[in-house]
Amino acid sequence: MASSGSPKTLLKLLLAGIAFGSCFCCCGLGMLGRLAELDVRAPLPGFPSSVRVVDLGTVLLPPGTPPQRARNYEWKAESLSPPQHFLAYGLSEALTQELEDEHAALGRRLRYRSLGPERFTYNAPAGCTADMRCIYEELMRTNAEPVHALGERFVTSIRERGLDASQAAQLILGFVQRIRYELPKDEPFGIVPPALVPAEDRGDCDSKAVLAVMLLRQAGIDAVLLYSDPLAHAAVGVGLPGTGTRFRHGGRSYQYAEVTAEGWPLGMIPPQYDKPRLWKVLPLGERQDTAG
């Protein structure tokens, strides 16, 4: 079955950090910016001792990978004390190439073909529809080990600090939001494999959402991928209590989580995406359903 991808666009105002309408201004929301500008890594070397930070450590895969391969991330989780966090993550050149080769091989197997900027076609596997579910599941499988190693840093920090599920979700989502937004130009299916998202500090809405779902689940938090082909957007559904926009699936309710902009609160959906009937809940591993 041939299927095609719609343009996957992001609210450009989010990326530019520009207020969109009264909601953005009155809620006091916006891009938090590169947290390095706030000196949040102290007391790590080179930062004022007056600023506290939780250092989740460094993940280099495989062992022996040069430290220069690591990307450094600093972000805030406002409900935690201290709110500032640091983590470094990097993959060797060989492992990066292996993951890229696996992704390209998937494209060849499914006869992926680009139709121009942000549009493509491919032959969906038997039993799959045109909503990218099977693509996401395959990427989760092939990227499981390097993402799991990253997730262990979060699991350890959550356990040692006694964080509840809501705090753990904010910690993980804050990290994924911190990763630079970038539309993949040459990647099959218009998506960066989840292990390469933090390794290369880049990803668009569904690239980052798949990574977030994997990390949240590893921390014991029920999470699904929210997908809208008509709106050309993807986000995360978090199975926790809370206010704001929610989607139901299989008797459960999931709180909307935007992963493309730093500091975006759980439950708040950008106005132009606030069209519940245009979204699907993709549990990734279960039968899909339409949100409502």
C-alpha positions, 0 to 999 in steps of 0.5 A: 500500500503506497502512502505519502507524508504531509508537510511536517511543519512547526509553528514558526513563532515557537521557534523564533520565540515570538509571542503568538496572540494573547495566550502567549503573552498573558501566560508568560510563556516563551522560549527559555533560550539556551540555558548556558546563558543563565550559568545553570551548570554550576557548581560544575567547573567554570560556573559560579558556586552560588548556582546549583545544578543536578548533573545527570552525568555523561553517556558515551556509547560505546565505552571508549568513545571520545568525550568530544563526541558528546553534546552538552545539554542544560535545561530547567525543570521548574517544579524540581529543586534545584531546577537546573539540570545538565547531561552529556550524550554522545555516540561514536562515529561508527555507531552513528553510521550504523544507526544511519545505515539501518534507517536508510535500509528501512527506507529501501525496504519500504521503497521510500521516495522523496517527492520534494521538501517535506513530502514523500511516499513509501509502501506501508507494510501489511497491517499498517496504515499511512499514519507512520505507526510502523515506522516509529515502532521500527525506529524504537526497536533499532534504537532501543539500546542507545536510548535505554542507556540515556534513559538510565541516567534519568531513571537513576536521578528520579530514583535517587531524588525520590521524584514523583511521576509528574516531576519525572515527566517534567524532567524528561520532557524538559530535556527533549524540549531543549534539543534543537528543532530542525526539519530533517531534509535528507532523512528517510520518512522525514524523521531522525532516528531517536538515538541520533536526536540527542547525539546530533542535537536536532529533530522535528516534532515526531523525531523528538516525540518518539524519543520522549515516549521511549524515555518516559516509558523507561521511567515507568510513565505511560506515554503515547504518540499524538499524531495529526496528519492534517495539522502536520504535527506530532506531540506526546500524550502523558498518562498522568492527571492534570489540567489542560488538553487531554486525549482519550484512548483505550479507557485512559486519558493522556495529557498533551505535551508539546516537545518542540519548544523549551519551557512549554507546560504540560496540558497546553496546546498551541492554538492552531493545533487545538483541533481534537478531532484531527488527532490520532493517539498512537500507542505504538505497540497497540492498535491505533485509534482516533483521539476524541 
